[in-house]
Amino acid sequence: MADWASGQYRSAAVNQRLAIHTFMRAPGALVDVRSPSEFAKAHWPGAVNLPLFDDEGRAEVGTLYKQQGRQQAIQRGLELVGPKLAAMGQQLQQIAQQEPGGLRIYCWRGGMRSGSVAWLASTLDLEVVVLEGGYKSFRRWVLGQFERPWPIQLLGGGTGCGKTDVLHALAQQGGAMVDLEGLAHHRGSSFGGLGQPEQPSTEMFENKLAQALVAQEGQAPLWLEAESVQIGRCRLPNGLWKQMQQAPVVVLQRPQQERIDALVALYGAEAHAGLLEATQRLERRLGPQRTQEATGSIRAGDLGSACAVILDYYDRCYSYELNRRSTPITTLPVEGLSAAAVAHQLLQLKSA
């Protein structure tokens, strides 16, 4: 694949290339100059996409490189990029004005795409640095974070116990936590995608997760919700999942009616069509009779009765998974307590 498309070659015009850790600490706006489809799949969180080539152009230059060689591919790249230089220069100036410290630019491998855009920025007297190794080096850093040991403490409890609210209350009271479901845009059940933004790719989820973990570095314990390995379509990275399997768990115990009330409040505004579809996905596990009972209650507007039927299934699954754990389990009754009050108890529990 050609220089610009693959980043195989380095531009001599820009010498300020920084290794990943130095690049992270440098000031300035992040600019991803890969193609729109590369960026859409996953990118450095917070980066702005300013593609040197669109998807078609990248494919054309890459094919030309393979079939006719480097010189012909570069010539075609110049033809594609030339008419866009003025507009791209203006965009670079606008981006630089939005955040102090200049520009931090990366492409796939830290080659000619990032080098070329950095050259353009430098001709406009903009401060600019390029990521050595490109997005690939960032991904190596991301995956490395999941192999590091983290002081994980899991927060468990049946569906409707308010675990996510408790995690955020913990953070407000000075505790360290990472909201896995928030990063995945999914609440982790058949109903978990209702009312949520579109889920990121697993790669993008990993990128955000690595940064969230590092943001809590040096604090202990690090609270995570006791999730399954799959949160909707996002999969937890293997290194972190193994650590979660070995972590102690605090299990919240809240009466069923409180949980039903919480779930009705959470999902009550959702369209019945979405609730019915999510319930019907559980039919193989609920069985036809309970599925019919639950869907009938939803159609009748009796969400509390539907929740009671579905909770019975989820509680049995949760008890089975909990009983399989070999790590320490602490139960914490939280009847009638707010998320803030539960968080306070958890902080006291860990400091005792």
The 8 nearest C-alpha neighbors of each residue, nearest first, counted from 0:
[[1, 61, 64, 5, 65, 4, 62, 2],
 [0, 2, 64, 61, 4, 3, 72, 5],
 [3, 1, 6, 7, 8, 5, 4, 111],
 [2, 4, 112, 111, 6, 1, 5, 110],
 [5, 3, 1, 57, 2, 61, 6, 0],
 [4, 6, 7, 2, 0, 3, 1, 107],
 [110, 5, 7, 108, 2, 111, 3, 8],
 [8, 6, 5, 2, 110, 9, 108, 111],
 [9, 7, 110, 2, 6, 111, 10, 3],
 [8, 10, 110, 111, 11, 7, 114, 6],
 [9, 11, 114, 12, 111, 13, 110, 8],
 [10, 12, 13, 9, 14, 114, 111, 118],
 [13, 11, 10, 118, 14, 114, 115, 117],
 [14, 12, 11, 15, 118, 114, 10, 117],
 [13, 15, 16, 12, 11, 10, 128, 129],
 [16, 14, 128, 13, 129, 17, 127, 130],
 [17, 15, 129, 131, 130, 14, 128, 18],
 [16, 18, 130, 22, 131, 21, 129, 19],
 [17, 19, 131, 21, 20, 22, 130, 16],
 [18, 20, 22, 21, 23, 17, 130, 137],
 [21, 19, 23, 22, 18, 24, 17, 140],
 [22, 20, 24, 23, 18, 19, 17, 25],
 [21, 23, 19, 25, 17, 20, 24, 18],
 [24, 22, 20, 21, 25, 19, 26, 18],
 [23, 25, 21, 22, 20, 26, 19, 27],
 [24, 26, 22, 23, 21, 27, 103, 100],
 [27, 25, 100, 24, 101, 99, 28, 103],
 [26, 28, 100, 101, 102, 99, 103, 98],
 [27, 29, 102, 98, 103, 30, 101, 95],
 [28, 30, 46, 103, 104, 47, 102, 27],
 [29, 31, 104, 47, 46, 103, 48, 32],
 [32, 30, 48, 105, 33, 47, 106, 49],
 [31, 33, 50, 49, 106, 51, 48, 30],
 [34, 32, 50, 106, 31, 37, 38, 107],
 [33, 35, 50, 53, 37, 54, 36, 52],
 [36, 34, 38, 37, 39, 53, 54, 50],
 [35, 37, 39, 38, 34, 40, 54, 33],
 [38, 36, 34, 40, 35, 39, 33, 41],
 [37, 39, 35, 42, 36, 41, 40, 34],
 [40, 38, 36, 41, 37, 35, 42, 34],
 [39, 41, 37, 38, 36, 200, 42, 203],
 [42, 40, 203, 38, 39, 202, 37, 200],
 [41, 43, 38, 44, 203, 46, 40, 39],
 [42, 44, 46, 45, 206, 41, 137, 134],
 [45, 43, 46, 42, 207, 206, 203, 41],
 [44, 46, 43, 47, 29, 42, 28, 30],
 [45, 47, 29, 30, 44, 43, 31, 48],
 [48, 46, 30, 31, 29, 49, 45, 28],
 [47, 49, 31, 50, 32, 30, 46, 38],
 [48, 50, 32, 31, 47, 30, 51, 33],
 [51, 49, 32, 34, 33, 52, 48, 53],
 [50, 52, 32, 112, 49, 33, 80, 53],
 [53, 51, 50, 56, 57, 34, 54, 80],
 [52, 54, 34, 56, 55, 57, 50, 35],
 [55, 53, 57, 34, 56, 58, 35, 52],
 [56, 54, 58, 57, 53, 59, 52, 60],
 [57, 55, 59, 53, 52, 58, 54, 60],
 [56, 58, 54, 60, 52, 59, 55, 4],
 [59, 57, 61, 55, 56, 60, 62, 54],
 [60, 58, 56, 62, 61, 57, 55, 63],
 [61, 59, 63, 72, 57, 62, 58, 1],
 [62, 60, 0, 1, 58, 64, 63, 59],
 [63, 61, 65, 59, 64, 60, 58, 66],
 [64, 62, 60, 66, 72, 61, 65, 67],
 [63, 65, 68, 1, 72, 0, 61, 69],
 [64, 66, 62, 63, 0, 68, 67, 61],
 [65, 67, 63, 64, 68, 62, 61, 72],
 [68, 66, 63, 64, 65, 71, 69, 72],
 [69, 67, 64, 70, 71, 65, 66, 72],
 [68, 70, 72, 64, 71, 1, 73, 67],
 [71, 69, 73, 72, 68, 74, 64, 67],
 [72, 70, 74, 73, 69, 68, 75, 67],
 [71, 73, 64, 69, 75, 60, 63, 74],
 [74, 72, 76, 70, 75, 71, 69, 77],
 [73, 75, 71, 77, 76, 72, 70, 78],
 [76, 74, 78, 72, 77, 73, 71, 79],
 [75, 77, 73, 79, 74, 78, 80, 72],
 [78, 76, 80, 74, 75, 79, 81, 73],
 [77, 79, 75, 76, 81, 80, 74, 82],
 [80, 78, 76, 77, 81, 75, 82, 56],
 [81, 79, 77, 83, 78, 82, 76, 84],
 [80, 82, 83, 78, 84, 77, 79, 76],
 [83, 81, 80, 84, 79, 85, 78, 86],
 [84, 82, 80, 81, 86, 85, 87, 79],
 [83, 85, 87, 86, 81, 82, 88, 80],
 [86, 84, 88, 87, 83, 89, 82, 81],
 [87, 85, 89, 88, 83, 84, 90, 82],
 [88, 86, 90, 84, 89, 85, 83, 91],
 [89, 87, 91, 85, 90, 86, 84, 92],
 [88, 90, 86, 92, 87, 91, 93, 85],
 [91, 89, 87, 93, 92, 88, 94, 86],
 [90, 92, 88, 94, 93, 89, 95, 87],
 [91, 93, 95, 89, 90, 94, 96, 88],
 [92, 94, 90, 96, 91, 95, 89, 97],
 [93, 95, 91, 97, 96, 92, 90, 28],
 [96, 94, 92, 93, 97, 101, 98, 91],
 [97, 95, 93, 94, 98, 92, 99, 101],
 [98, 96, 94, 95, 93, 99, 28, 92],
 [97, 99, 96, 28, 95, 27, 100, 94],
 [100, 98, 27, 101, 96, 97, 95, 26],
 [99, 101, 27, 26, 98, 102, 126, 28],
 [100, 102, 126, 27, 95, 127, 99, 125],
 [103, 101, 127, 27, 28, 95, 126, 104],
 [104, 102, 29, 128, 28, 127, 129, 27],
 [105, 103, 30, 129, 29, 113, 31, 102],
 [104, 106, 133, 130, 113, 31, 129, 109],
 [105, 107, 133, 113, 33, 109, 32, 108],
 [106, 108, 134, 133, 109, 135, 6, 33],
 [109, 107, 133, 132, 6, 110, 106, 135],
 [110, 108, 133, 132, 131, 106, 6, 130],
 [6, 109, 111, 9, 8, 108, 7, 112],
 [112, 110, 114, 3, 6, 10, 113, 9],
 [111, 113, 3, 115, 114, 110, 106, 6],
 [112, 114, 106, 116, 105, 115, 111, 110],
 [115, 113, 111, 117, 10, 112, 116, 110],
 [116, 114, 118, 112, 117, 113, 111, 119],
 [115, 117, 119, 113, 118, 114, 120, 112],
 [116, 118, 120, 114, 119, 115, 113, 121],
 [119, 117, 115, 121, 116, 120, 13, 114],
 [120, 118, 116, 122, 117, 121, 115, 123],
 [121, 119, 117, 123, 125, 118, 122, 116],
 [120, 122, 124, 118, 125, 123, 119, 117],
 [121, 123, 119, 124, 120, 118, 125, 117],
 [124, 122, 121, 120, 125, 119, 88, 92],
 [125, 123, 121, 122, 126, 120, 127, 119],
 [126, 124, 121, 120, 123, 127, 101, 122],
 [127, 125, 101, 102, 124, 121, 128, 100],
 [126, 128, 102, 101, 103, 125, 117, 121],
 [129, 127, 103, 15, 16, 104, 102, 130],
 [128, 130, 16, 104, 105, 103, 17, 131],
 [129, 131, 133, 105, 17, 16, 109, 132],
 [132, 130, 18, 109, 17, 16, 133, 129],
 [131, 133, 109, 108, 136, 130, 135, 134],
 [134, 132, 109, 108, 107, 105, 130, 106],
 [133, 135, 107, 137, 136, 106, 108, 138],
 [136, 134, 138, 133, 137, 108, 107, 132],
 [137, 135, 139, 132, 134, 138, 133, 140],
 [136, 138, 134, 140, 135, 139, 141, 19],
 [139, 137, 141, 135, 140, 136, 142, 134],
 [140, 138, 136, 142, 137, 141, 143, 135],
 [139, 141, 137, 143, 138, 142, 136, 144],
 [142, 140, 138, 143, 139, 144, 209, 206],
 [143, 141, 139, 144, 140, 145, 138, 146],
 [142, 144, 140, 141, 146, 145, 139, 147],
 [145, 143, 147, 142, 146, 141, 209, 140],
 [146, 144, 238, 239, 143, 147, 142, 236],
 [145, 147, 238, 143, 144, 148, 239, 142],
 [146, 148, 144, 145, 149, 143, 238, 239],
 [149, 147, 146, 150, 242, 145, 239, 144],
 [148, 150, 151, 147, 221, 242, 239, 216],
 [151, 149, 220, 221, 219, 152, 148, 218],
 [150, 152, 221, 149, 220, 246, 222, 153],
 [153, 151, 222, 247, 221, 246, 220, 248],
 [154, 152, 248, 223, 225, 224, 222, 247],
 [153, 155, 224, 249, 225, 248, 223, 250],
 [156, 154, 250, 225, 249, 251, 224, 153],
 [155, 157, 251, 250, 160, 252, 158, 154],
 [156, 158, 160, 314, 159, 317, 155, 251],
 [157, 159, 160, 156, 313, 310, 258, 314],
 [158, 160, 258, 161, 262, 261, 157, 259],
 [161, 159, 258, 158, 162, 157, 253, 156],
 [160, 162, 164, 159, 163, 165, 338, 261],
 [161, 163, 165, 164, 160, 166, 154, 224],
 [164, 162, 166, 165, 161, 167, 178, 224],
 [165, 163, 167, 161, 166, 162, 338, 168],
 [164, 166, 338, 168, 162, 163, 167, 342],
 [167, 165, 169, 163, 168, 164, 162, 176],
 [166, 168, 170, 164, 169, 165, 171, 163],
 [167, 169, 165, 171, 339, 170, 166, 342],
 [170, 168, 174, 166, 342, 172, 167, 171],
 [169, 171, 174, 167, 173, 172, 168, 175],
 [172, 170, 168, 169, 173, 167, 174, 339],
 [173, 171, 169, 170, 174, 168, 343, 342],
 [172, 174, 170, 171, 169, 175, 168, 346],
 [175, 173, 170, 169, 172, 176, 171, 346],
 [176, 174, 221, 170, 215, 222, 218, 220],
 [175, 177, 222, 221, 223, 170, 166, 174],
 [176, 178, 223, 179, 211, 222, 212, 175],
 [179, 177, 181, 180, 182, 176, 223, 163],
 [180, 178, 182, 181, 177, 183, 224, 223],
 [181, 179, 183, 185, 186, 182, 178, 184],
 [180, 182, 184, 178, 183, 179, 185, 186],
 [181, 183, 179, 180, 184, 178, 204, 207],
 [182, 184, 180, 185, 181, 198, 204, 179],
 [185, 183, 181, 198, 182, 195, 180, 196],
 [184, 186, 191, 192, 180, 183, 187, 231],
 [187, 185, 191, 180, 188, 192, 184, 230],
 [186, 188, 230, 191, 185, 231, 180, 189],
 [189, 187, 191, 190, 186, 231, 230, 185],
 [188, 190, 277, 191, 187, 280, 278, 281],
 [191, 189, 188, 277, 192, 193, 274, 186],
 [192, 190, 186, 188, 185, 187, 189, 193],
 [191, 193, 185, 195, 190, 194, 186, 184],
 [194, 192, 195, 191, 190, 273, 269, 266],
 [193, 195, 192, 196, 269, 266, 191, 268],
 [194, 196, 192, 193, 184, 197, 185, 191],
 [197, 195, 184, 198, 194, 192, 185, 193],
 [198, 196, 195, 199, 184, 192, 185, 183],
 [197, 199, 184, 183, 196, 200, 185, 232],
 [200, 198, 203, 204, 201, 197, 183, 233],
 [199, 201, 203, 202, 204, 40, 233, 198],
 [200, 202, 233, 204, 203, 234, 205, 199],
 [203, 201, 205, 200, 204, 41, 206, 40],
 [202, 204, 41, 206, 200, 205, 201, 199],
 [203, 205, 201, 207, 202, 206, 199, 208],
 [206, 204, 208, 202, 203, 207, 209, 201],
 [207, 205, 203, 209, 204, 208, 141, 202],
 [208, 206, 204, 210, 205, 209, 211, 203],
 [207, 209, 205, 211, 210, 206, 204, 212],
 [210, 208, 212, 206, 211, 141, 207, 144],
 [209, 211, 213, 207, 208, 212, 214, 206],
 [212, 210, 208, 214, 209, 213, 207, 177],
 [213, 211, 209, 214, 215, 210, 208, 216],
 [212, 214, 216, 210, 215, 211, 209, 144],
 [213, 215, 211, 212, 216, 210, 209, 217],
 [216, 214, 213, 212, 218, 175, 217, 211],
 [217, 215, 213, 214, 218, 212, 219, 149],
 [216, 218, 215, 219, 213, 214, 150, 220],
 [219, 217, 216, 215, 175, 220, 221, 174],
 [220, 218, 221, 150, 217, 175, 151, 174],
 [219, 221, 150, 152, 151, 222, 218, 175],
 [220, 222, 151, 175, 219, 176, 150, 152],
 [221, 223, 176, 152, 153, 151, 175, 220],
 [224, 222, 153, 177, 176, 154, 152, 225],
 [223, 225, 154, 153, 226, 155, 222, 162],
 [226, 224, 155, 153, 154, 223, 227, 248],
 [227, 225, 224, 228, 187, 230, 229, 179],
 [226, 228, 229, 230, 225, 187, 235, 240],
 [227, 229, 235, 234, 226, 230, 240, 236],
 [228, 230, 234, 227, 233, 231, 235, 232],
 [231, 229, 187, 233, 232, 234, 185, 228],
 [230, 232, 233, 229, 187, 185, 191, 192],
 [231, 233, 230, 234, 229, 201, 198, 200],
 [234, 232, 201, 230, 231, 229, 183, 200],
 [233, 235, 229, 228, 201, 230, 236, 232],
 [234, 236, 228, 240, 229, 237, 233, 239],
 [237, 235, 239, 238, 240, 234, 145, 205],
 [236, 238, 240, 239, 241, 235, 145, 228],
 [237, 239, 145, 146, 241, 240, 236, 242],
 [238, 240, 145, 242, 241, 237, 236, 243],
 [241, 239, 237, 243, 242, 238, 236, 235],
 [240, 242, 244, 238, 243, 239, 237, 245],
 [243, 241, 239, 245, 244, 240, 246, 238],
 [244, 242, 240, 246, 245, 241, 239, 151],
 [243, 245, 241, 242, 246, 240, 324, 326],
 [244, 246, 242, 243, 326, 241, 247, 325],
 [245, 247, 243, 244, 152, 151, 242, 326],
 [248, 246, 327, 326, 152, 328, 153, 245],
 [249, 247, 153, 328, 154, 250, 152, 329],
 [248, 250, 329, 154, 330, 155, 328, 153],
 [251, 249, 155, 330, 156, 331, 329, 154],
 [250, 252, 156, 331, 332, 155, 330, 253],
 [251, 253, 332, 333, 331, 156, 250, 254],
 [252, 254, 334, 333, 160, 332, 251, 255],
 [255, 253, 257, 256, 334, 258, 252, 333],
 [254, 256, 258, 257, 259, 253, 307, 159],
 [255, 257, 259, 258, 254, 260, 253, 261],
 [258, 256, 260, 255, 259, 254, 261, 253],
 [257, 259, 159, 261, 255, 256, 260, 160],
 [258, 260, 256, 262, 261, 257, 306, 303],
 [261, 259, 257, 263, 258, 262, 256, 264],
 [260, 262, 258, 264, 259, 263, 159, 265],
 [263, 261, 265, 259, 264, 260, 159, 266],
 [262, 264, 267, 260, 266, 265, 261, 259],
 [263, 265, 261, 262, 267, 266, 260, 268],
 [266, 264, 262, 263, 267, 261, 268, 269],
 [265, 267, 263, 269, 268, 264, 262, 193],
 [268, 266, 263, 264, 269, 265, 302, 262],
 [267, 269, 266, 270, 265, 264, 263, 271],
 [270, 268, 266, 267, 271, 273, 194, 274],
 [269, 271, 272, 273, 268, 274, 267, 266],
 [270, 272, 274, 273, 275, 269, 297, 298],
 [271, 273, 275, 270, 274, 276, 269, 277],
 [274, 272, 276, 275, 271, 270, 277, 269],
 [273, 275, 271, 277, 276, 272, 278, 270],
 [276, 274, 278, 272, 273, 277, 294, 271],
 [275, 277, 279, 273, 278, 274, 272, 280],
 [276, 278, 274, 280, 189, 190, 275, 279],
 [279, 277, 275, 280, 281, 276, 274, 290],
 [278, 280, 276, 282, 281, 277, 275, 290],
 [281, 279, 277, 278, 282, 276, 189, 283],
 [282, 280, 279, 278, 284, 283, 285, 277],
 [283, 281, 285, 279, 286, 284, 280, 290],
 [282, 284, 286, 281, 285, 280, 287, 279],
 [285, 283, 282, 281, 286, 312, 280, 287],
 [284, 286, 282, 281, 289, 283, 290, 312],
 [285, 287, 282, 284, 283, 288, 289, 290],
 [288, 286, 290, 289, 291, 282, 285, 283],
 [289, 287, 291, 290, 286, 292, 285, 293],
 [288, 290, 292, 291, 287, 286, 285, 293],
 [291, 289, 287, 293, 292, 288, 282, 285],
 [292, 290, 288, 294, 289, 293, 295, 287],
 [291, 293, 289, 295, 290, 294, 288, 296],
 [292, 294, 305, 290, 296, 295, 291, 289],
 [295, 293, 297, 291, 296, 292, 275, 290],
 [294, 296, 298, 292, 293, 297, 291, 299],
 [295, 297, 301, 299, 293, 294, 305, 298],
 [298, 296, 294, 300, 299, 302, 295, 301],
 [299, 297, 295, 300, 296, 294, 271, 301],
 [300, 298, 296, 297, 301, 295, 302, 294],
 [299, 301, 297, 298, 302, 296, 271, 295],
 [302, 300, 296, 303, 299, 297, 304, 305],
 [301, 303, 305, 297, 304, 300, 306, 263],
 [302, 304, 306, 305, 301, 259, 307, 263],
 [305, 303, 307, 306, 302, 301, 296, 308],
 [304, 306, 293, 302, 308, 296, 303, 307],
 [307, 305, 303, 309, 304, 308, 310, 302],
 [306, 308, 304, 310, 305, 309, 303, 311],
 [309, 307, 305, 306, 311, 310, 293, 304],
 [308, 310, 306, 311, 312, 307, 305, 313],
 [311, 309, 313, 307, 312, 308, 306, 314],
 [310, 312, 314, 309, 308, 313, 315, 307],
 [311, 313, 310, 309, 315, 314, 316, 285],
 [312, 314, 310, 316, 315, 311, 317, 309],
 [315, 313, 317, 311, 316, 312, 310, 318],
 [314, 316, 318, 312, 317, 313, 319, 311],
 [317, 315, 313, 319, 314, 318, 320, 312],
 [316, 318, 314, 320, 319, 315, 313, 321],
 [319, 317, 321, 315, 320, 316, 314, 322],
 [318, 320, 316, 322, 317, 321, 315, 323],
 [321, 319, 317, 323, 318, 322, 316, 324],
 [322, 320, 318, 323, 319, 324, 317, 328],
 [323, 321, 319, 324, 320, 318, 325, 317],
 [322, 324, 320, 321, 319, 325, 318, 326],
 [325, 323, 322, 321, 326, 320, 244, 327],
 [324, 326, 323, 327, 245, 322, 328, 244],
 [325, 327, 247, 324, 245, 246, 328, 248],
 [328, 326, 247, 248, 329, 325, 246, 324],
 [329, 327, 248, 249, 247, 326, 330, 250],
 [330, 328, 249, 250, 248, 331, 327, 247],
 [331, 329, 250, 249, 251, 328, 332, 252],
 [330, 332, 251, 252, 250, 333, 329, 249],
 [333, 331, 252, 334, 251, 253, 330, 250],
 [334, 332, 336, 253, 252, 331, 335, 251],
 [335, 333, 253, 336, 332, 254, 252, 257],
 [334, 336, 333, 337, 257, 253, 254, 332],
 [337, 335, 333, 334, 340, 341, 338, 339],
 [336, 338, 340, 339, 341, 335, 333, 165],
 [337, 339, 165, 341, 340, 164, 342, 168],
 [340, 338, 342, 168, 337, 341, 343, 165],
 [339, 341, 343, 337, 342, 338, 336, 344],
 [342, 340, 344, 338, 343, 339, 345, 337],
 [343, 341, 169, 345, 339, 344, 340, 165],
 [342, 344, 340, 346, 341, 345, 339, 347],
 [343, 345, 347, 341, 342, 346, 348, 340],
 [346, 344, 348, 342, 347, 343, 349, 341],
 [345, 347, 343, 349, 348, 344, 350, 342],
 [348, 346, 344, 350, 345, 349, 351, 343],
 [349, 347, 345, 351, 346, 350, 344, 343],
 [350, 348, 346, 347, 351, 345, 220, 344],
 [349, 351, 347, 348, 346, 345, 344, 220],
 [350, 348, 349, 347, 346, 345, 344, 343]]
